[in-house]
């Protein structure tokens, strides 16, 4: 018994001695060719290691390798796929005897990884298969490991570079520090760590549920939580690897600084209004260069939308498409700001407008919105089809609810050239003209339900330039409305009263009252057609029909100068329908500016129509009149002499309005 005990003790002592001293006596360099050959056979690439190869048994079996290199795939630039300065690999020898590899320590120091994708889609990280995982053998006939277990696995101070020739993009990461945990190929692979990605700090937390499935090109699940700069992304995806990457599942992305994030992924956004923030969530189905998001919730700047979104970033410029709905579609941040003025209609701005945001992305959307904000316009429930192609935006609006009415239209903005150009058309029916005139003309003096048709073209990089280049044609028809601030029928009747020798002072009072804020010219129909050439709106036909009044006319509105020159021929009657009553006709003129429009009797036309005698009688009558009651000069007051002609002129101006200066180009 004692001999047996002594023998066992001796055997243990020998084993311990070999474990302690043998690594220094074994020529580890002799194993180098076998290790390189086996590794090369396993991944289908040439693997080389430096001469500094060492091995120890205690306190645990481990290899130390320097200058480990994995060759690049044939046809790709660069000599290597991966190069590692140092690798410390600790293995469980007893597991290795059972044809399994259990790594309890795996530290890669300063690894450098170069990934590439060619124009035809080929990638350099697809390793050659060596047969079924259960039966794979190396070149010496030894059975390949059936399983892999990782213990302390770390990447220290690594670098990675990715070049995508097909998409003309490159990405790089520096200072990569990662911790990796893998209990078994069939159990979750966990990765967490930090790096500098494209110059921005990044943090990753990844769980891949089954690495063995990925190696066998079978589906697996991936959970990730990634932060890059200010952008954050989370996902729980089903992954299918192979020749092409596929993934599906819920995602959540938030990029509070969209231009910075776009630069990170290789897309430069033009410095233009909007395009500040983007958030996405929903069910994704995608690949390496495109995705489709269903049940999507999208936040773009201040726009919140839901629906289906497609994104493709395979080209030099990203493309977005889909079917979306939103409560409020606010387009004001992407449009030139409207001119503002504290009083009246604002002057056209000469500030240069910026449409370069249209060059940031291509798009094709079908959008439904409850409300659309477009500068001063507030549009109701509508549907539009939006397409952006290399800086040219086409918006078709088959359904448009605006100012209580309905309509359709089209708008094309072409920002491909140095100066943008515009074209489009608008067809609206049953619109409430009062709020529309308030938004567009800055006054609410036009009431009624109207229809409008308008086709136009223009170009220019400022509001002033656009107004000066505007061409087009159209027409409007307003029913059951009124013109606030003037009673044309009263003015006509007052001017016609000259023929009956009415007191001029009474006429002055009547005309002034007819221009009062509470006065209106009611009509059953007001219509006109127009043609626009270089900003000059020519209206060859103006027609108004209403109680006690009918009117025709024509004229010019100068949009660049914001002036008005309309010649009207109203006919007032003493009966509502114009029958069985007296009819009087006095020509009138609308002039002034958008801010201060004027309306008065057209004295030139009046004289041409036979009003000379009435004016002469008016002047004679004023010259013979005594001062009105209360107008006698006080005894001590300085006498103020006014000639009969001056009195006549003042009275005429009160009735007819001061003479208007002719405006060139009107």
C-alpha positions as CSV (number, residue, x, y, z in Angstrom):
1,X,0.0,0.0,0.0
2,X,2.8,2.4,0.9
3,X,4.6,1.6,-2.3
4,X,1.5,2.4,-4.3
5,X,1.1,5.7,-2.5
6,X,4.8,6.5,-3.1
7,X,4.4,5.8,-6.8
8,X,1.4,8.1,-7.1
9,X,3.2,10.9,-5.4
10,X,6.1,10.5,-7.7
11,X,3.9,10.6,-10.8
12,X,2.2,13.8,-9.6
13,X,5.6,15.4,-8.9
14,X,6.8,14.6,-12.5
15,X,3.7,16.1,-14.0
16,X,4.1,19.2,-11.9
17,X,7.7,19.5,-13.0
18,X,6.8,19.2,-16.7
19,X,4.1,21.8,-16.2
20,X,6.5,24.3,-14.7
21,X,9.6,23.7,-16.7
22,X,8.6,22.1,-20.0
23,X,7.3,25.3,-21.7
24,X,10.7,26.7,-21.5
25,X,12.2,23.5,-23.0
26,X,9.6,22.9,-25.8
27,X,10.5,24.7,-29.1
28,X,7.1,26.5,-29.6
29,X,8.3,27.7,-33.0
30,X,7.9,24.1,-34.1
31,X,4.1,24.5,-33.7
32,X,3.9,27.7,-35.7
33,X,3.4,26.1,-39.2
34,X,0.8,23.7,-37.8
35,X,-1.1,26.6,-36.1
36,X,-1.0,28.8,-39.3
37,X,-2.1,25.8,-41.5
38,X,-5.0,24.9,-39.3
39,X,-6.2,28.5,-38.9
40,X,-5.9,29.1,-42.6
41,X,-7.9,26.0,-43.4
42,X,-10.6,26.9,-40.9
43,X,-11.4,30.4,-42.4
44,X,-10.2,29.9,-46.0
45,X,-7.6,32.7,-45.8
46,X,-3.9,32.7,-45.2
47,X,-3.1,33.2,-41.6
48,X,0.4,34.1,-40.4
49,X,1.9,34.8,-37.0
50,X,5.2,36.4,-36.0
51,X,8.2,34.6,-34.5
52,X,7.3,35.7,-31.0
53,X,5.1,32.8,-30.2
54,X,5.1,31.6,-26.5
55,X,3.2,29.0,-24.5
56,X,2.7,28.3,-20.8
57,X,0.8,25.7,-18.7
58,X,0.5,27.5,-15.4
59,X,-1.3,29.2,-13.8
60,X,-3.4,28.3,-16.9
61,X,-2.6,27.1,-20.4
62,X,-2.1,30.1,-22.7
63,X,-0.5,31.3,-25.9
64,X,1.0,34.7,-26.6
65,X,1.2,35.7,-30.3
66,X,2.6,38.8,-31.9
67,X,2.0,40.1,-35.4
68,X,-1.1,37.9,-36.3
69,X,-2.3,38.7,-39.8
70,X,-5.3,37.4,-41.8
71,X,-4.9,37.9,-45.5
72,X,-7.4,39.9,-47.5
73,X,-9.7,38.3,-50.0
74,X,-8.6,38.0,-53.6
75,X,-9.4,41.0,-55.7
76,X,-9.5,43.5,-52.9
77,X,-7.1,46.3,-52.2
78,X,-4.8,45.9,-49.2
79,X,-2.7,43.0,-48.0
80,X,-4.7,42.0,-45.0
81,X,-8.3,41.8,-43.6
82,X,-7.0,42.0,-40.0
83,X,-3.7,42.6,-38.3
84,X,-3.2,42.2,-34.6
85,X,-0.1,43.6,-32.8
86,X,-0.5,41.2,-29.8
87,X,-2.9,38.4,-28.9
88,X,-3.1,36.6,-25.5
89,X,-5.1,33.4,-25.8
90,X,-5.8,31.2,-22.8
91,X,-7.4,27.8,-23.4
92,X,-8.7,24.8,-21.4
93,X,-6.5,21.9,-22.3
94,X,-8.9,19.3,-21.0
95,X,-11.7,20.7,-23.2
96,X,-9.2,20.7,-26.1
97,X,-8.7,17.0,-25.7
98,X,-12.4,16.5,-26.3
99,X,-12.2,18.6,-29.6
100,X,-13.8,21.7,-28.0
101,X,-12.1,25.0,-27.6
102,X,-12.8,26.9,-24.3
103,X,-11.0,30.2,-24.2
104,X,-10.8,31.7,-20.8
105,X,-8.7,34.7,-21.9
106,X,-8.6,36.3,-25.3
107,X,-7.1,39.8,-25.5
108,X,-6.4,41.5,-28.8
109,X,-4.1,44.5,-28.5
110,X,-4.2,47.1,-31.3
111,X,-6.1,45.1,-33.9
112,X,-6.6,46.7,-37.2
113,X,-9.6,45.6,-39.3
114,X,-10.2,46.6,-43.0
115,X,-13.6,45.7,-44.4
116,X,-14.5,46.4,-48.0
117,X,-17.4,46.1,-50.4
118,X,-16.9,46.2,-54.2
119,X,-19.0,47.8,-56.8
120,X,-20.6,44.5,-57.7
121,X,-21.6,43.9,-54.0
122,X,-18.8,41.4,-53.2
123,X,-17.4,41.7,-49.6
124,X,-14.1,40.6,-48.2
125,X,-15.3,39.2,-44.9
126,X,-17.1,36.1,-46.3
127,X,-14.9,33.3,-45.2
128,X,-14.7,30.0,-47.2
129,X,-16.7,27.1,-45.7
130,X,-14.7,24.0,-44.7
131,X,-17.6,21.7,-44.6
132,X,-20.1,20.8,-41.9
133,X,-19.2,22.1,-38.5
134,X,-19.5,18.7,-37.0
135,X,-17.2,17.0,-39.5
136,X,-14.8,19.8,-40.5
137,X,-11.1,18.8,-40.4
138,X,-7.9,20.8,-40.9
139,X,-5.2,20.0,-43.5
140,X,-3.5,17.5,-41.3
141,X,-6.6,15.5,-40.8
142,X,-7.3,16.7,-37.2
143,X,-11.0,17.3,-36.4
144,X,-11.9,21.0,-36.1
145,X,-13.4,22.2,-32.8
146,X,-17.1,21.5,-32.4
147,X,-17.7,24.4,-30.1
148,X,-16.1,27.6,-28.9
149,X,-16.3,29.1,-25.4
150,X,-14.9,32.5,-24.6
151,X,-13.9,33.8,-21.2
152,X,-12.1,37.1,-20.7
153,X,-12.2,38.5,-24.3
154,X,-11.2,42.1,-25.0
155,X,-10.2,44.3,-27.9
156,X,-7.9,47.0,-26.7
157,X,-7.1,50.2,-28.7
158,X,-8.4,48.8,-32.0
159,X,-9.1,50.4,-35.3
160,X,-11.5,49.5,-38.1
161,X,-12.0,50.9,-41.6
162,X,-14.9,50.2,-44.0
163,X,-14.9,51.1,-47.7
164,X,-18.1,50.7,-49.8
165,X,-17.2,51.3,-53.4
166,X,-20.9,50.7,-54.5
167,X,-22.1,53.5,-52.3
168,X,-19.0,55.7,-52.6
169,X,-18.7,55.9,-48.8
170,X,-16.1,55.1,-46.2
171,X,-16.3,54.8,-42.4
172,X,-13.7,54.5,-39.7
173,X,-13.5,53.8,-36.0
174,X,-10.6,54.5,-33.6
175,X,-9.8,53.8,-30.0
176,X,-12.0,50.7,-30.0
177,X,-12.3,49.1,-26.6
178,X,-14.7,46.2,-26.4
179,X,-15.6,43.4,-24.0
180,X,-16.9,40.2,-25.5
181,X,-18.6,37.2,-23.7
182,X,-19.5,33.9,-25.3
183,X,-20.3,30.8,-23.2
184,X,-21.1,28.7,-26.2
185,X,-21.6,29.1,-30.0
186,X,-25.2,28.2,-29.4
187,X,-25.6,30.7,-26.5
188,X,-25.7,34.5,-26.6
189,X,-22.7,36.5,-27.8
190,X,-22.6,39.7,-25.8
191,X,-20.5,42.8,-26.8
192,X,-20.2,46.1,-25.1
193,X,-17.7,48.9,-25.3
194,X,-16.8,52.3,-26.6
195,X,-15.0,53.8,-29.6
196,X,-14.6,56.9,-31.6
197,X,-16.7,56.6,-34.8
198,X,-16.1,59.1,-37.6
199,X,-14.7,61.4,-35.0
200,X,-17.6,61.1,-32.6
201,X,-17.7,59.2,-29.3
202,X,-19.8,56.0,-29.6
203,X,-21.1,53.4,-27.2
204,X,-22.4,49.9,-28.2
205,X,-24.2,47.2,-26.3
206,X,-25.0,44.2,-28.5
207,X,-26.5,40.7,-27.8
208,X,-26.5,38.1,-30.6
209,X,-28.5,35.1,-29.4
210,X,-27.0,32.4,-31.5
211,X,-23.6,32.8,-33.2
212,X,-23.6,29.2,-34.5
213,X,-26.7,30.0,-36.5
214,X,-25.0,33.1,-38.1
215,X,-22.0,31.0,-39.0
216,X,-24.3,28.4,-40.6
217,X,-26.1,31.2,-42.5
218,X,-29.2,30.6,-40.4
219,X,-31.4,33.2,-38.7
220,X,-30.6,34.6,-35.3
221,X,-31.7,37.5,-33.1
222,X,-29.9,40.7,-32.4
223,X,-30.5,43.2,-29.7
224,X,-28.6,46.4,-29.8
225,X,-28.4,49.8,-28.1
226,X,-26.1,52.2,-29.8
227,X,-25.2,55.8,-29.2
228,X,-23.1,57.9,-31.7
229,X,-22.6,61.5,-30.7
230,X,-26.1,62.8,-29.9
231,X,-27.9,60.1,-31.9
232,X,-29.3,57.0,-30.3
233,X,-30.7,53.8,-31.8
234,X,-32.2,50.7,-30.3
235,X,-33.5,47.5,-32.0
236,X,-34.6,43.9,-31.4
237,X,-34.0,42.3,-34.8
238,X,-34.1,38.9,-36.5
239,X,-30.8,38.6,-38.5
240,X,-30.1,36.6,-41.6
241,X,-26.5,36.7,-42.7
242,X,-24.9,35.3,-45.8
243,X,-24.2,36.8,-49.2
244,X,-26.6,39.7,-48.2
245,X,-27.6,40.9,-44.8
246,X,-31.3,41.0,-43.9
247,X,-32.9,42.1,-40.7
248,X,-36.4,42.7,-39.4
249,X,-38.0,43.8,-36.1
250,X,-38.8,46.8,-34.0
251,X,-36.4,49.8,-34.0
252,X,-36.2,53.2,-32.4
253,X,-33.9,55.9,-33.7
254,X,-33.5,59.5,-32.4
255,X,-31.1,62.0,-34.1
256,X,-31.6,65.4,-32.5
257,X,-28.8,66.9,-34.7
258,X,-29.6,65.5,-38.1
259,X,-26.8,67.3,-40.1
260,X,-24.2,66.0,-37.7
261,X,-25.6,62.4,-37.9
262,X,-25.9,62.7,-41.7
263,X,-22.2,63.6,-41.9
264,X,-21.4,60.6,-39.7
265,X,-22.9,58.2,-42.2
266,X,-21.3,59.9,-45.2
267,X,-24.1,62.2,-46.4
268,X,-23.5,66.0,-46.4
269,X,-26.7,68.0,-46.0
270,X,-26.7,71.5,-47.5
271,X,-26.8,74.3,-45.1
272,X,-30.5,75.2,-45.6
273,X,-33.6,75.9,-43.5
274,X,-35.0,72.9,-41.6
275,X,-33.6,69.4,-41.6
276,X,-32.6,69.8,-38.0
277,X,-34.0,66.7,-36.2
278,X,-35.3,63.2,-37.1
279,X,-36.8,60.4,-35.1
280,X,-38.1,57.0,-36.3
281,X,-39.8,54.0,-34.7
282,X,-41.7,51.1,-36.0
283,X,-41.2,47.6,-37.6
284,X,-38.2,47.5,-39.9
285,X,-37.4,45.1,-42.7
286,X,-34.2,45.9,-44.5
287,X,-30.7,45.1,-45.7
288,X,-27.3,46.7,-45.9
289,X,-28.3,49.7,-47.9
290,X,-32.1,50.0,-47.7
291,X,-35.0,49.5,-45.2
292,X,-38.8,49.6,-45.0
293,X,-40.5,50.8,-41.9
294,X,-44.1,49.9,-41.3
295,X,-46.3,51.1,-38.5
296,X,-43.9,54.0,-38.5
297,X,-43.9,57.0,-36.2
298,X,-41.8,59.7,-37.6
299,X,-40.7,63.0,-36.2
300,X,-39.0,65.4,-38.8
301,X,-38.3,68.8,-37.3
302,X,-41.8,69.8,-36.0
303,X,-43.7,67.4,-38.2
304,X,-45.1,64.3,-36.7
305,X,-46.3,61.6,-39.1
306,X,-47.4,58.0,-39.2
307,X,-47.5,55.4,-41.9
308,X,-45.0,53.5,-44.1
309,X,-41.5,54.8,-44.8
310,X,-38.8,53.5,-47.2
311,X,-35.2,54.6,-46.9
312,X,-32.4,53.8,-49.4
313,X,-28.8,55.0,-48.9
314,X,-27.1,52.9,-51.5
315,X,-26.4,55.9,-53.7
316,X,-24.6,59.2,-53.3
317,X,-27.8,60.8,-52.0
318,X,-30.4,59.2,-49.7
319,X,-33.9,58.6,-51.0
320,X,-37.1,58.5,-48.9
321,X,-40.5,57.4,-50.0
322,X,-43.7,56.1,-48.5
323,X,-47.4,56.8,-47.5
324,X,-47.8,59.0,-44.5
325,X,-50.5,60.9,-42.6
326,X,-50.0,63.8,-40.2
327,X,-52.1,66.2,-38.2
328,X,-50.1,69.3,-39.1
329,X,-47.7,69.6,-42.0
330,X,-45.7,72.7,-41.3
331,X,-43.8,73.7,-44.4
332,X,-42.9,77.2,-43.2
333,X,-39.3,76.3,-42.1
334,X,-38.5,75.1,-45.6
335,X,-39.9,78.2,-47.4
336,X,-38.6,81.7,-47.7
337,X,-40.0,83.7,-44.8
338,X,-42.8,86.1,-45.8
339,X,-42.2,89.8,-45.8
340,X,-43.6,91.6,-42.8
341,X,-44.7,95.1,-42.2
342,X,-46.1,96.8,-39.2
343,X,-48.5,98.8,-41.4
344,X,-50.3,97.7,-44.5
345,X,-49.1,95.4,-47.2
346,X,-45.3,94.6,-46.9
347,X,-42.9,95.4,-49.6
348,X,-41.5,92.5,-51.5
349,X,-38.2,91.3,-50.0
350,X,-35.0,91.4,-52.0
351,X,-33.3,88.9,-49.6
352,X,-31.9,85.9,-51.3
353,X,-34.0,82.8,-50.8
354,X,-32.5,79.4,-50.1
355,X,-34.0,76.2,-51.7
356,X,-30.8,74.1,-51.3
357,X,-32.5,71.8,-48.9
358,X,-34.2,70.3,-51.9
359,X,-30.8,68.9,-52.9
360,X,-30.3,67.1,-49.6
361,X,-32.6,64.1,-50.3
362,X,-34.6,62.5,-53.1
363,X,-38.2,61.7,-52.1
364,X,-41.5,60.2,-53.3
365,X,-44.3,60.5,-50.8
366,X,-48.1,60.3,-50.7
367,X,-49.1,62.5,-47.7
368,X,-52.4,63.2,-46.1
369,X,-52.6,66.1,-43.6
370,X,-55.4,67.7,-41.5
371,X,-53.7,71.1,-41.7
372,X,-50.9,72.4,-43.9
373,X,-49.1,75.7,-43.1
374,X,-47.4,77.4,-46.1
375,X,-46.2,80.8,-45.0
376,X,-49.3,82.9,-44.6
377,X,-51.7,80.3,-45.8
378,X,-53.4,77.8,-43.6
379,X,-54.8,74.9,-45.7
380,X,-57.3,72.4,-44.3
381,X,-57.6,68.6,-44.8
382,X,-55.7,67.8,-47.9
383,X,-53.7,65.1,-49.7
384,X,-50.6,65.7,-51.7
385,X,-48.0,63.7,-53.7
386,X,-44.5,65.0,-53.1
387,X,-41.6,64.1,-55.4
388,X,-38.0,65.5,-55.1
389,X,-35.5,64.5,-57.8
390,X,-32.1,66.0,-57.6
391,X,-33.3,69.4,-56.4
392,X,-36.5,69.6,-58.3
393,X,-39.7,69.3,-56.2
394,X,-43.1,68.5,-57.8
395,X,-46.1,68.6,-55.5
396,X,-49.4,67.4,-56.9
397,X,-52.4,68.2,-54.7
398,X,-55.4,66.2,-55.9
399,X,-57.4,67.1,-52.7
400,X,-57.2,70.5,-51.2
401,X,-59.4,72.0,-48.5
402,X,-58.8,75.7,-48.2
403,X,-60.8,78.5,-46.6
404,X,-64.0,76.4,-46.4
405,X,-63.8,75.3,-50.0
406,X,-62.2,72.5,-52.1
407,X,-59.6,72.5,-54.8
408,X,-56.6,70.9,-56.4
409,X,-53.3,72.2,-57.7
410,X,-49.7,71.6,-58.6
411,X,-46.5,73.3,-57.6
412,X,-43.0,72.7,-59.1
413,X,-39.9,74.2,-57.6
414,X,-36.7,73.7,-59.5
415,X,-33.6,74.4,-57.5
416,X,-31.1,72.6,-59.8
417,X,-29.8,75.9,-61.2
418,X,-28.3,79.0,-59.8
419,X,-31.7,80.7,-59.5
420,X,-34.8,78.7,-58.7
421,X,-37.8,78.5,-61.0
422,X,-41.4,78.0,-60.2
423,X,-44.5,76.8,-62.0
424,X,-47.9,75.5,-61.1
425,X,-51.6,75.8,-61.2
426,X,-54.5,76.2,-58.7
427,X,-58.2,75.4,-59.1
428,X,-60.4,76.3,-56.0
429,X,-64.1,76.4,-55.5
430,X,-66.5,77.7,-52.8
431,X,-63.7,79.4,-50.9
432,X,-64.4,82.0,-48.2
433,X,-62.8,85.1,-49.7
434,X,-62.6,87.2,-46.5
435,X,-60.0,85.1,-44.6
436,X,-58.1,84.5,-47.8
437,X,-57.9,88.2,-48.6
438,X,-56.7,88.8,-45.1
439,X,-53.9,86.3,-45.4
440,X,-52.9,87.2,-48.9
441,X,-53.7,90.9,-49.2
442,X,-53.5,91.9,-45.6
443,X,-57.1,93.2,-45.5
444,X,-60.5,91.7,-45.1
445,X,-62.5,93.9,-47.4
446,X,-63.6,91.2,-49.8
447,X,-66.5,89.0,-48.8
448,X,-68.2,86.1,-50.5
449,X,-67.8,82.5,-51.8
450,X,-65.5,82.4,-54.7
451,X,-63.8,80.1,-57.3
452,X,-60.3,80.7,-58.7
453,X,-58.2,79.3,-61.5
454,X,-54.6,80.3,-61.9
455,X,-51.7,79.0,-64.0
456,X,-48.3,80.6,-63.5
457,X,-44.5,80.5,-64.1
458,X,-41.8,82.5,-62.4
459,X,-38.1,82.5,-61.6
460,X,-35.7,84.3,-59.2
461,X,-34.0,84.0,-55.9
462,X,-36.0,86.7,-54.0
463,X,-39.6,87.7,-53.6
464,X,-39.1,90.8,-55.6
465,X,-37.4,88.9,-58.5
466,X,-40.3,86.4,-58.5
467,X,-43.0,89.1,-58.7
468,X,-41.1,90.8,-61.5
469,X,-40.9,87.6,-63.6
470,X,-44.4,86.2,-62.9
471,X,-46.3,85.1,-66.0
472,X,-49.7,83.4,-66.1
473,X,-53.4,83.6,-66.6
474,X,-56.6,82.8,-64.8
475,X,-59.8,84.1,-63.5
476,X,-62.1,84.3,-60.4
477,X,-65.9,84.3,-59.7
478,X,-67.2,85.4,-56.4
479,X,-70.9,85.0,-55.5
480,X,-73.2,86.6,-52.9
481,X,-70.5,88.9,-51.4
482,X,-69.6,92.5,-50.7
483,X,-66.8,95.0,-50.9
484,X,-66.3,96.5,-47.4
485,X,-65.5,100.2,-46.9
486,X,-67.2,101.6,-49.9
487,X,-70.8,101.9,-51.3
488,X,-70.3,102.4,-55.0
489,X,-74.0,102.8,-55.7
490,X,-74.1,105.8,-53.3
491,X,-71.1,107.5,-54.9
492,X,-72.6,107.1,-58.3
493,X,-76.0,108.5,-57.2
494,X,-74.2,111.4,-55.4
495,X,-72.1,112.3,-58.5
496,X,-75.2,112.0,-60.7
497,X,-77.1,114.4,-58.5
498,X,-74.9,117.2,-60.0
499,X,-77.3,117.1,-62.9
500,X,-80.1,118.2,-60.6
501,X,-78.2,121.1,-59.0
502,X,-77.9,119.5,-55.6
503,X,-75.9,121.6,-53.0
504,X,-72.2,120.6,-53.3
505,X,-71.8,120.6,-49.5
506,X,-74.5,117.9,-49.3
507,X,-72.8,116.0,-52.1
508,X,-69.5,116.1,-50.3
509,X,-71.1,114.7,-47.1
510,X,-72.8,112.0,-49.1
511,X,-69.6,110.9,-50.9
512,X,-67.7,110.9,-47.6
513,X,-70.3,108.8,-46.0
514,X,-70.3,106.3,-49.0
515,X,-66.6,105.7,-48.3
516,X,-67.2,104.9,-44.6
517,X,-65.8,101.8,-42.8
518,X,-69.3,100.5,-42.3
519,X,-70.4,100.9,-45.9
520,X,-70.5,97.9,-48.3
521,X,-71.1,97.3,-52.0
522,X,-73.2,94.2,-52.0
523,X,-73.2,91.9,-55.1
524,X,-74.6,88.7,-56.3
525,X,-71.7,88.1,-58.6
526,X,-68.2,89.5,-59.1
527,X,-66.0,88.0,-61.8
528,X,-62.9,88.7,-63.8
529,X,-60.3,87.1,-66.0
530,X,-56.7,88.1,-66.1
531,X,-53.3,87.6,-67.8
532,X,-50.0,88.2,-66.1
533,X,-46.8,89.3,-68.0
534,X,-43.7,90.1,-66.1
535,X,-45.7,90.9,-63.0
536,X,-48.3,93.1,-64.7
537,X,-51.8,91.7,-64.1
538,X,-54.1,92.8,-67.0
539,X,-57.8,92.4,-66.3
540,X,-59.7,93.0,-69.6
541,X,-63.0,92.0,-68.1
542,X,-64.4,92.9,-64.7
543,X,-68.1,92.4,-64.1
544,X,-70.2,93.0,-61.0
545,X,-74.0,92.4,-60.5
546,X,-75.9,93.3,-57.4
547,X,-78.8,95.1,-55.9
548,X,-79.1,98.7,-57.2
549,X,-75.8,98.3,-59.1
550,X,-74.2,96.7,-62.1
551,X,-70.6,97.4,-63.1
552,X,-68.1,96.5,-65.8
553,X,-64.4,97.4,-66.0
554,X,-60.8,96.7,-66.8
555,X,-57.4,97.7,-65.7
556,X,-53.9,96.8,-64.6
557,X,-52.4,95.7,-61.2
558,X,-48.6,96.2,-61.0
559,X,-47.4,93.4,-58.7
560,X,-43.7,94.5,-58.5
561,X,-44.7,98.1,-57.6
562,X,-47.8,97.1,-55.7
563,X,-50.0,99.7,-57.5
564,X,-53.6,99.5,-58.8
565,X,-55.2,101.2,-61.8
566,X,-58.7,99.9,-62.5
567,X,-61.3,101.8,-64.6
568,X,-64.9,100.9,-63.7
569,X,-68.2,101.8,-65.3
570,X,-70.9,101.3,-62.6
571,X,-74.6,101.9,-63.2
572,X,-76.8,102.6,-60.2
573,X,-80.5,102.2,-60.1
574,X,-83.3,103.3,-57.9
575,X,-84.8,99.8,-57.8
576,X,-83.3,96.5,-56.5
577,X,-83.5,94.7,-59.9
578,X,-82.9,97.8,-62.0
579,X,-86.4,97.7,-63.6
580,X,-89.0,100.4,-63.6
581,X,-86.6,102.8,-62.0
582,X,-84.1,105.5,-62.8
583,X,-80.6,104.5,-63.9
584,X,-77.5,106.7,-63.6
585,X,-74.0,105.9,-64.8
586,X,-70.8,107.5,-63.5
587,X,-67.3,106.2,-64.4
588,X,-65.0,105.4,-61.4
589,X,-61.4,104.6,-60.9
590,X,-59.6,102.4,-58.3
591,X,-56.0,103.4,-57.7
592,X,-53.4,103.8,-55.1
593,X,-51.3,101.0,-53.6
594,X,-51.9,97.6,-52.0
595,X,-51.5,99.4,-48.6
596,X,-53.6,102.4,-49.4
597,X,-56.1,101.7,-52.2
598,X,-58.3,104.6,-53.4
599,X,-61.7,104.7,-55.1
600,X,-63.3,107.8,-56.7
601,X,-65.1,109.1,-59.7
602,X,-63.0,108.9,-62.8
603,X,-63.0,112.6,-63.7
604,X,-61.4,112.2,-67.1
605,X,-63.9,109.6,-68.2
606,X,-66.7,111.7,-66.6
607,X,-65.7,114.8,-68.7
608,X,-65.5,112.7,-71.8
609,X,-69.0,111.4,-71.2
610,X,-70.6,114.9,-71.1
611,X,-70.0,116.1,-67.5
612,X,-68.4,119.4,-68.5
613,X,-71.7,121.4,-68.2
614,X,-72.4,119.9,-64.7
615,X,-68.9,120.9,-63.5
616,X,-69.3,124.4,-64.9
617,X,-72.6,124.8,-63.2
618,X,-71.1,123.4,-60.0
619,X,-68.3,126.0,-60.0
620,X,-70.7,128.9,-60.7
621,X,-73.0,127.7,-57.9
622,X,-70.2,127.5,-55.4
623,X,-69.0,131.0,-56.3
624,X,-72.4,132.5,-55.7
625,X,-73.0,130.7,-52.3
626,X,-72.8,132.6,-49.1
627,X,-70.7,131.1,-46.2
628,X,-72.5,128.3,-44.5
629,X,-73.9,128.8,-41.0
630,X,-71.1,128.9,-38.5
631,X,-68.5,129.7,-41.1
632,X,-68.5,133.5,-40.7
633,X,-65.1,134.8,-39.6
634,X,-64.8,136.0,-36.1
635,X,-64.4,139.8,-35.9
636,X,-60.9,139.6,-34.5
637,X,-59.8,136.7,-36.8
638,X,-57.5,137.2,-39.7
639,X,-59.6,137.0,-42.9
640,X,-59.0,133.9,-45.0
641,X,-59.9,134.6,-48.6
642,X,-60.8,131.6,-50.8
643,X,-61.6,132.1,-54.4
644,X,-64.7,130.5,-56.0
645,X,-62.4,128.4,-58.1
646,X,-60.6,127.1,-55.0
647,X,-63.9,126.4,-53.4
648,X,-65.0,124.5,-56.5
649,X,-61.8,122.5,-56.7
650,X,-62.1,121.5,-53.0
651,X,-65.7,120.4,-53.5
652,X,-64.9,118.5,-56.7
653,X,-62.0,116.7,-55.0
654,X,-64.3,115.7,-52.2
655,X,-66.7,114.2,-54.7
656,X,-64.4,112.9,-57.4
657,X,-61.2,112.4,-55.5
658,X,-57.9,114.1,-56.0
659,X,-56.5,113.6,-59.5
660,X,-54.2,110.5,-59.7
661,X,-50.7,110.7,-61.2
662,X,-50.2,108.4,-64.1
663,X,-47.8,105.6,-63.1
664,X,-45.4,104.3,-65.8
665,X,-46.0,100.7,-66.9
666,X,-49.5,100.7,-65.6
